C-alpha cells in the first residue's frame, strides 16, 4: 500500500509551549497525540529552511515547516507525512516540493486527505543534479567517510539552502548501493542541538564546525562520492557486480568495499590531498599519513588491561576479533597480509583484541577496542559517588554534550569514539532515553567494572589521546576490593556529591565511600598521579543559594585556570558553610583538583529511579566544565594554561 498519512501541527506559543495537532488524515486522535509526543523534540528544533526525516523502523515521518515573512516565530505550522519507510523513503521524501499553503488541502469534514506515493518525487531530477554538484560532493566526502567508519551521529555545518538536502539525497543513494539498510534519519536545519534518533542520524546546524573526513575512510569516500557524481549508473553496476547487495553486517560490508576499492580514478580538492589513480587498477602509492596520531604507532611500551591489570607487551601482535551480532559472540577477524597500511587500518575499524591474561588469573575472556593501546598511555577517568548521587546522569549528559558537538564548538576539543559500536550502545541505553525522552535513568549496575564509553580526544593542534570513562556503582565502592584494580590505574576521578549528601547521615556515608577510594589512592606509589574533580551535582535543587546560583548562570566556555580556581574556592566555602567539608577530602589529598557546580538535567524528575520522567525536559548546565578541567589536569590538553588548572 502506497498511502501516506498527513498531520498538521501548530507551533507552540513560546519555547516552552505545547505543539498542537491541528488537522490529520488519521482518524484515531489518540494515535495523532502519540505522534505529537514522539516528534516533539524534532518539531521544536527544526526550521522552514530545512527538512526532517525520522526512520523509526516500521514507520517513518517526514517534516516540513512553514512560516509567513511577517511572523515573529521561527515557524507557524509543520506538515508531517507518515508512512512505512519502504514507501516514504528518505530519498523520496527529499524529492517532494517545498511546503506551501496550497499543499494543505482540507477535506469538507475538516480532515486532511491522505497522500499517495508516486514512483519518483516531483523534484527528483533537480535534487539529483544538485547532489552531483561540486559543492555537494565537498560536504558529502567527510560525511560519508565518518558514516563508513561507523559513526552513528554526525553534525555538519549548514551553509546555504537546499545544499544539505542534496547531500543527504546523495548519502542515502550511496548507502542503498552499498546494501546498508540501517535506518537513516536527518534534520537539514537544526536551530539548536538536535535530539538523536536510532540508527544513523545527521543534522546540519549553522555555525557548526566543519568536520574533517575520517582518515581511514577518506580515500574510499572520495572515490564513492566523485564516481557517484560522474557516473551514478556506472557506480551502481560496479557495486552490484561485486556483491555489495549480498546480506552481511557492517564489518563484512566494509571488507567487501576494501577488496573492491584499493584506489580511485579522480581528483578531489575538498580534502587534505588529491587522489590520482585508476579505478580497479594497479595498487596505489603509499597513502598520505593523516594528521595527529595514527593507529599502529606508540605501541612500543606495554599496555595495562583496565579490567584485570595484566601487562600486554605486544599489542600489535594480538589476534583481531569482531563482534558478530547474529551469533552474539566475538569471532576472529582475519587480516590479509596483502593489504596495504591504509586498507588494514580501514578493515580494523571497530575491531577488538582479546586480553592475553592467563585463565588462571581471570575468570572470563574480555576484549578491548583495537585502538585502546595505539595512542599512547590511555587516560582512565572514573565517576565516584553514592547511589542516587546522579553520577550516571552526569556521565550521560557529558557524552550527550560531546555527541551534540559542544566540546568542539565551545572549547575546540576534537573527539571521536574509540569503538563506534560501544558508543552507540551507550547512546541508545543512556543518552537517548535522557535527552530524547526525558527519562530518569536507572542506577549503575553493580559488579560490572569496565568503561562505559571511550573517545580519542585532542586540542585542535595536539596529538590524540584515548580517554576512557568508567561509571562504578556506589555499592561496589562500598566493597572497594571489587573495584580496586581499576582504581589502581585511574588517572582522574570525578567525586560526585549532591545536596542530599550534606545531611549528617548521608555525609557520613559519602565520607566512608570517598575514604575507601582515597585509601587506594594513598596506597599508590604517588598520590599526585591521580587528579580529582569534585562535582556538586544536582545543583538546580539549591539554585537560589549563593554562590551556586551565580555559577549555574555562568556561561563561560574558556580554559581559564583562574576561573576554575574561583569556582573551586566558592564551592569549597559553600561546603564549609553547610558543615560538609568532609566531602572535599579529595581536594586536600590530590595535588591537582578542582570543585564544580553542575546540573545534568536542569531539574528534578517526577519520581526517583527508573520509570520517572523530567516533566520540564532535560537541559544540562555546566556538565562539560568538570570534564574540561580533568582533561587539562591529566595532560590530554597541552599548553601553559592547561598546566595551571587544579594547582
C-alpha positions in Angstrom: 0.0 0.0 0.0 1.4 3.4 -1.0 -0.9 5.6 1.1 0.9 8.2 3.2 -0.9 9.9 6.2 -0.5 13.6 7.0 -0.7 15.7 10.2 -0.5 19.5 10.5 0.9 20.8 13.8 0.6 24.4 15.0 3.7 26.0 16.5 4.0 26.4 20.3 3.4 29.8 21.8 7.0 30.3 23.0 9.8 27.8 23.5 8.0 26.1 26.4 4.5 26.0 24.9 2.7 22.9 23.6 2.8 21.9 19.9 -0.8 21.2 18.9 -2.1 18.9 16.2 -4.5 20.9 14.0 -5.6 18.6 11.2 -4.8 15.0 10.2 -5.8 12.3 7.8 -5.5 9.8 10.7 -8.9 9.2 12.3 -7.7 7.9 15.6 -7.0 11.0 17.7 -5.0 9.0 20.3 -2.7 7.9 17.5 -2.2 11.5 16.4 -1.3 12.5 20.0 1.2 9.7 20.2 2.9 11.1 17.1 2.9 14.6 18.6 4.7 13.3 21.7 7.1 11.2 19.6 8.1 14.0 17.2 8.1 16.9 19.7 12.0 17.2 20.1 12.5 17.5 16.3 9.5 19.7 15.6 10.9 22.2 18.1 14.4 22.1 16.7 13.5 22.3 13.0 13.2 25.4 10.8 11.5 26.3 7.4 15.0 26.4 5.9 15.3 22.6 6.4 13.5 19.3 6.5 13.4 16.5 9.0 13.2 12.7 8.4 12.9 10.2 11.2 13.0 6.4 10.4 11.5 4.6 13.4 11.6 1.1 11.9 8.1 0.2 11.0 7.1 3.8 10.4 8.9 6.9 9.1 8.0 10.6 9.5 8.9 13.5 7.1 8.6 17.0 8.4 8.4 20.3 6.6 8.0 23.7 8.4 6.2 26.8 7.1 6.0 30.4 8.3 5.0 33.8 6.9 7.5 36.5 6.4 5.7 38.7 8.9 5.6 36.1 11.7 7.6 36.6 14.8 8.0 32.8 15.3 10.5 30.5 13.6 7.6 28.6 12.2 3.8 28.7 12.2 2.9 25.2 11.3 4.5 21.9 10.2 3.2 19.3 7.8 4.3 15.7 8.8 4.0 12.8 6.4 3.8 9.3 7.9 4.2 6.0 6.2 6.3 2.8 6.1 10.0 3.5 5.2 9.7 1.4 2.1 7.1 3.8 0.9 8.1 7.1 2.5 11.9 6.6 2.0 14.5 9.2 2.8 15.3 9.7 -0.9 11.6 10.1 -2.0 10.9 12.5 0.9 13.7 14.8 -0.3 12.2 14.8 -3.8 8.9 16.3 -2.5 8.3 20.1 -3.1 8.7 22.9 -0.5 5.8 23.3 1.8 3.3 25.9 0.7 -0.2 26.7 1.9 -1.8 25.1 -1.2 -0.4 21.7 -0.2 -2.7 21.7 2.9 -5.9 20.7 1.2 -8.5 20.2 3.9 -11.4 17.9 3.2 -15.0 19.1 3.9 -15.0 17.1 7.1 -12.1 19.1 8.5 -9.5 16.4 7.8 -6.5 16.3 5.6 -6.5 13.9 2.7 -4.0 11.1 2.7 -1.2 11.3 0.1 -0.3 8.7 -2.5 3.3 7.8 -3.4 4.4 8.2 -7.0 7.4 6.3 -8.4 9.6 9.4 -8.3 9.1 12.7 -6.4 8.4 15.9 -8.3 11.8 17.2 -7.5 13.8 14.1 -8.4 15.8 15.5 -11.3 16.6 18.7 -9.6 17.9 17.2 -6.4 19.9 14.5 -8.3 21.6 17.3 -10.2 22.3 19.3 -7.0 23.6 16.1 -5.3 26.2 15.6 -8.1 27.5 19.2 -7.9 30.9 20.1 -6.7 29.5 21.9 -3.6 27.5 18.8 -2.6 30.5 16.4 -3.1 32.7 18.6 -0.9 30.3 18.1 2.0 29.4 14.5 1.2 33.0 13.3 1.4 33.6 14.0 5.1 30.1 12.9 6.0 30.4 9.6 4.0 33.9 8.9 5.4 32.5 9.2 9.0 29.5 7.0 8.3 31.7 4.3 6.8 33.9 4.5 9.9 30.8 3.6 11.9 29.8 6.9 13.4 26.1 6.9 14.2 25.5 10.6 14.8 27.2 13.4 12.8 26.7 17.2 13.0 27.5 19.0 9.8 27.7 22.8 9.1 24.7 24.4 7.4 26.0 26.8 4.7 23.2 27.5 2.2 19.6 26.5 1.4 19.0 23.2 -0.4 22.6 22.0 -0.1 22.1 19.8 3.0 19.1 18.1 1.3 21.2 17.4 -1.8 24.0 15.9 0.4 21.5 13.7 2.2 20.0 12.5 -1.0 23.5 11.6 -2.2 24.3 9.8 1.0 21.1 7.8 1.0 21.6 6.8 -2.6 25.2 5.6 -2.0 24.2 3.7 1.2 21.5 2.0 -0.8 24.0 1.0 -3.4 26.2 -0.5 -0.7 23.4 -2.6 0.7 23.4 -0.6 4.0 19.9 -1.0 5.3 20.2 0.7 8.7 17.6 3.4 9.5 18.8 6.9 8.3 17.3 10.0 9.9 18.3 13.6 9.4 17.5 17.3 10.2 18.8 19.5 7.4 18.5 22.7 9.5 18.7 22.5 13.3 18.1 25.7 15.2 19.7 24.1 18.3 21.3 20.8 19.2 19.1 18.2 17.7 17.9 15.1 19.6 19.5 11.8 18.2 17.5 9.1 16.6 18.1 5.3 16.4 20.3 4.2 13.6 22.3 6.9 11.7 21.3 10.5 12.4 22.7 13.5 10.6 22.0 17.1 11.5 23.1 20.4 9.8 23.5 23.4 12.1 24.6 27.0 11.4 27.9 27.7 13.0 28.8 24.0 13.5 32.5 23.2 12.9 33.5 21.8 9.6 34.4 18.2 10.2 37.4 16.6 8.5 36.9 13.2 6.9 37.8 10.1 9.0 41.4 9.5 7.8 41.0 5.8 7.3 38.0 6.1 5.0 38.8 9.4 3.3 40.1 7.8 0.1 37.1 5.4 -0.2 34.7 8.3 0.4 36.3 10.4 -2.2 36.1 7.6 -4.7 32.4 6.8 -4.0 31.3 10.4 -4.0 33.1 11.5 -7.1 32.2 8.4 -9.0 28.6 8.9 -7.9 28.7 12.5 -9.3 30.3 11.5 -12.6 28.6 8.2 -13.4 25.9 7.2 -10.9 24.6 4.3 -13.0 28.1 3.0 -13.6 28.9 3.1 -9.8 25.7 1.2 -9.2 26.6 -1.5 -11.7 30.1 -1.9 -10.3 28.9 -2.3 -6.7 26.2 -4.7 -7.8 28.7 -6.8 -9.8 31.0 -7.1 -6.8 28.3 -8.4 -4.5 27.7 -5.3 -2.4 24.0 -6.1 -2.0 24.5 -9.6 -0.7 23.5 -9.8 3.0 26.2 -9.1 5.6 26.9 -7.0 8.6 28.8 -3.6 8.6 32.2 -5.2 9.1 31.6 -7.6 6.2 30.3 -4.7 4.0 33.5 -2.7 4.7 35.7 -5.8 3.9 34.0 -6.1 0.5 34.4 -2.4 -0.2 38.1 -2.5 0.6 38.6 -5.5 -1.6 36.8 -3.7 -4.4 38.3 -0.3 -3.9 42.0 -0.2 -3.4 42.3 3.0 -5.5 40.3 5.7 -7.3 40.3 7.5 -10.6 39.5 11.1 -9.7 40.9 14.2 -8.0 39.2 15.9 -5.1 40.0 19.4 -3.9 37.9 19.5 -0.8 40.1 17.2 1.4 43.6 17.2 2.6 45.1 15.8 -0.6 44.2 14.7 -4.1 43.9 11.1 -5.3 45.0 10.2 -8.8 45.0 6.5 -9.6 42.8 4.2 -11.6 39.5 2.6 -10.6 40.0 -1.2 -10.1 43.6 -0.9 -11.5 47.1 -1.3 -10.1 48.0 -0.8 -6.4 48.1 2.8 -5.3 51.1 4.6 -3.9 51.6 4.8 -0.2 48.8 6.7 1.5 49.4 10.2 3.0 49.6 9.9 6.8 46.6 11.6 8.4 47.1 14.4 10.8 47.7 13.7 14.5 48.4 10.3 16.0 48.0 7.3 13.7 46.9 3.8 14.8 49.8 1.5 14.9 52.2 4.0 16.4 53.1 4.5 20.1 52.8 0.8 21.0 56.4 0.1 21.8 55.5 0.3 25.5 53.4 -2.2 27.4 49.6 -1.6 27.8 47.8 -2.3 31.1 44.5 -4.0 30.7 42.0 -1.9 32.7 39.9 -5.0 33.5 42.5 -7.3 35.1 45.7 -5.2 35.2 47.6 -7.7 33.0 50.6 -6.1 31.2 50.3 -6.6 27.5 53.7 -6.3 25.9 52.9 -7.0 22.2 49.7 -5.1 21.4 50.1 -5.2 17.6 50.9 -8.9 17.8 47.5 -9.9 19.2 44.8 -11.7 17.2 42.0 -9.4 16.0 38.3 -10.1 16.7 35.0 -8.6 15.8 31.6 -8.8 17.4 29.1 -10.9 15.4 25.6 -9.7 16.2 23.9 -12.7 14.8 26.0 -15.2 16.9 26.1 -12.8 19.8 29.8 -13.6 20.2 33.2 -12.5 19.2 34.7 -14.1 16.1 38.2 -14.0 14.7 38.9 -11.3 12.1 41.4 -12.5 9.5 43.7 -9.8 8.1 45.3 -10.5 4.7 49.0 -9.7 4.6 48.4 -8.4 1.1 46.6 -5.3 2.4 48.5 -2.1 2.5 48.5 0.0 5.7 45.6 2.2 4.6 43.4 -0.8 3.8 44.5 -2.5 7.0 43.5 0.5 9.1 40.1 0.6 7.5 39.5 -3.1 8.0 40.3 -2.8 11.7 37.8 0.0 12.4 35.6 -1.4 15.1 37.8 -4.5 15.7 38.9 -5.8 19.1 41.8 -7.7 20.7 41.4 -10.3 23.5 43.4 -9.7 26.6 46.1 -12.5 26.7 46.0 -12.8 30.5 46.2 -16.5 31.6 42.9 -18.1 32.5 44.4 -18.8 35.9 44.4 -15.0 36.6 41.0 -14.1 35.2 37.6 -15.9 35.2 36.3 -14.9 31.7 37.7 -13.7 28.4 37.5 -10.0 27.9 38.1 -7.8 24.9 39.4 -4.3 24.3 38.9 -2.0 21.3 41.9 -2.4 18.9 42.8 1.3 19.3 42.9 1.2 23.1 46.7 0.7 23.1 47.6 2.7 20.0 47.6 6.3 21.1 50.0 6.3 24.0 49.0 5.5 27.6 45.2 5.6 27.9 43.7 8.2 30.3 41.3 6.5 32.6 38.6 8.6 34.3 36.2 7.2 36.9 32.9 8.5 38.3 32.8 8.0 42.1 29.7 8.7 44.2 26.9 7.2 46.3 23.9 5.6 44.7 21.4 8.3 43.6 24.1 11.0 43.5 23.3 11.5 39.8 26.7 10.4 38.5 25.2 8.2 35.8 23.1 11.2 34.7 26.2 13.4 34.8 28.1 10.9 32.6 25.2 10.6 30.2 24.9 14.4 29.9 28.6 14.7 29.3 28.5 12.2 26.5 25.3 13.8 25.1 27.0 17.2 25.0 30.1 15.7 23.3 27.8 13.9 20.8 26.0 17.2 20.1 29.3 18.9 19.2 29.5 21.2 22.3 33.0 20.1 23.2 34.3 21.0 19.8 32.2 24.2 19.3 32.7 25.6 22.8 36.3 24.5 23.6 37.9 23.5 20.3 38.4 19.9 21.6 38.2 17.3 18.8 36.8 13.9 19.8 35.7 10.7 18.1 34.5 7.4 19.6 37.2 4.7 20.1 34.6 1.9 19.4 31.6 3.1 17.4 29.5 0.0 18.4 30.2 0.5 22.2 29.5 4.2 21.8 26.2 3.5 20.0 25.1 1.1 22.8 25.8 3.9 25.4 23.8 6.4 23.3 20.8 4.0 23.0 20.9 2.8 26.6 21.6 6.1 28.4 21.9 9.3 26.3 18.9 8.9 24.1 16.5 8.0 26.9 17.7 11.0 28.8 17.9 13.6 26.0 15.2 12.4 23.6 12.6 11.0 26.0 13.4 12.9 29.3 13.5 9.7 31.2 15.1 9.2 34.7 17.9 6.7 34.2 18.4 3.6 36.3 21.3 3.3 38.7 24.6 1.8 37.7 24.6 -2.0 37.7 26.8 -3.4 40.3 29.5 -6.0 39.6 30.5 -4.5 36.2 33.8 -2.7 36.1 34.6 -1.7 32.6 34.5 1.6 30.7 31.1 2.9 29.7 32.4 4.8 26.7 35.8 6.0 25.3 37.0 8.7 23.0 40.0 9.8 21.2 40.4 13.5 22.2 42.8 16.3 21.3 43.0 20.0 21.1 42.9 21.2 17.5 46.8 21.3 17.4 47.7 18.5 19.7 48.0 14.7 19.5 45.1 12.4 20.1 44.8 10.7 23.5 42.5 7.9 24.4 40.1 8.9 27.2 38.1 6.1 28.8 35.1 6.9 31.1 34.2 4.4 33.9 31.0 4.5 35.9 31.4 2.5 39.1 28.3 1.6 41.2 28.1 3.1 44.6 27.6 -0.4 46.2 30.8 -1.6 44.5 32.6 1.4 46.0 31.5 0.3 49.5 33.2 -3.0 48.8 36.3 -1.4 47.3 38.2 -4.6 46.9 36.0 -5.4 43.9 36.9 -2.1 42.1 40.5 -1.8 43.4 42.0 -2.9 40.2 40.6 0.0 38.2 41.3 2.5 41.0 45.0 1.4 40.9 45.5 2.7 37.4 42.9 5.6 37.3 44.4 8.9 36.1 41.4 11.0 37.3 38.4 10.6 39.5 35.1 12.6 39.4 33.8 12.7 43.0 30.1 13.3 42.6 28.1 14.7 45.5 24.6 16.3 45.7 22.7 18.5 48.1 21.3 15.5 50.0 24.8 14.4 50.9 25.1 17.5 53.1 22.8 15.9 55.7 24.8 14.4 58.7 23.8 10.8 57.9 24.4 11.0 54.2 27.6 12.9 54.7 29.0 10.1 56.8 28.0 7.5 54.2 29.6 9.7 51.5 32.7 10.2 53.6 33.0 6.4 54.1 32.7 5.9 50.3 35.2 8.5 49.4 37.6 7.3 52.1 37.5 3.8 50.7 38.6 5.2 47.3 41.1 7.6 48.8 42.7 4.8 50.8 43.5 3.1 47.4 44.8 6.4 46.0 47.1 6.9 49.1 48.4 3.4 48.6 49.6 4.2 45.1 53.3 4.9 44.5 52.4 8.6 44.0 49.1 10.1 45.1 49.7 13.0 42.8 49.3 10.7 39.8 45.5 11.0 40.3 43.7 14.2 39.6 40.3 14.9 41.2 37.2 16.9 40.2 34.6 17.2 42.9 31.3 17.9 41.3 28.4 19.4 43.3 25.8 17.7 41.2 22.0 18.3 41.0 22.8 21.9 41.9 19.4 23.0 40.5 17.9 21.8 43.8 19.6 24.6 45.6 19.7 27.0 42.7 18.7 30.0 44.9 21.7 29.6 47.2 24.7 31.7 46.6 27.3 31.0 45.1 25.5 28.1 43.5 23.1 30.4 41.7 25.8 32.6 40.3 27.9 29.6 38.9 24.8 27.9 37.4 24.1 31.1 35.5 27.7 31.5 34.3 28.1 30.6 30.6 31.9 30.8 30.3 33.5 28.5 27.8 37.2 29.2 28.1 40.0 27.2 29.6 40.9 29.8 32.3 42.8 28.4 35.3 41.8 31.5 37.3 38.1 30.9 36.8 38.5 27.2 37.7 40.2 28.4 40.9 37.5 30.9 41.8 34.8 28.3 41.3 36.7 25.8 43.4 37.1 28.5 46.1 33.4 29.2 46.2 32.2 25.6 46.2 34.7 24.8 49.0 33.4 27.7 51.1 29.8 26.6 50.4 30.5 23.1 51.7 32.3 24.5 54.7 29.3 26.8 55.5 27.0 23.7 55.3 29.2 21.6 57.6 30.0 19.3 54.8 33.7 19.9 54.4 34.4 16.2 54.8 33.2 15.7 51.2 36.0 17.9 50.0 38.6 15.4 51.1 39.9 14.6 47.6 40.7 18.3 47.1 43.1 18.1 50.0 44.8 14.8 49.0 45.4 15.2 45.3 48.0 17.7 44.1 45.7 18.7 41.2 42.0 19.1 42.0 39.0 21.3 41.2 35.5 21.8 42.5 32.5 22.5 40.3 28.8 23.3 40.2 26.7 21.2 37.7 23.2 20.1 36.9 23.0 17.2 34.4 19.2 17.6 33.8 18.3 21.1 34.9 15.5 20.0 37.2 14.1 17.1 39.2 12.3 14.1 37.9 8.7 13.4 38.9 9.9 10.2 40.6 13.3 8.8 41.7 14.7 5.9 39.7 13.8 4.1 36.5 10.3 4.8 35.2 10.3 8.5 36.1 10.5 11.4 33.7 11.6 15.0 33.7 8.4 17.0 33.1 10.2 20.1 32.0 12.6 18.4 29.8 16.4 17.9 30.2 18.6 21.0 30.0 22.1 20.2 31.2 24.0 23.0 32.9 27.8 23.2 33.1 28.4 19.5 32.7 31.4 19.9 30.4 33.3 22.2 32.8 34.5 19.3 35.1 35.5 17.2 32.1 37.5 20.1 30.5 39.2 20.7 33.8 40.0 17.0 34.1 41.4 16.8 30.5 43.7 19.7 31.4 44.8 18.1 34.7 45.6 14.7 33.1 47.6 16.1 30.2 45.1 15.5 27.4 45.1 19.2 26.8 48.6 20.7 26.3 49.8 24.3 27.0 50.6 26.6 29.9 47.0 27.4 30.7 46.0 23.8 30.9 49.1 23.2 33.1 47.9 25.6 35.7 44.4 24.1 36.1 43.8 22.5 39.5 47.0 23.6 41.2 
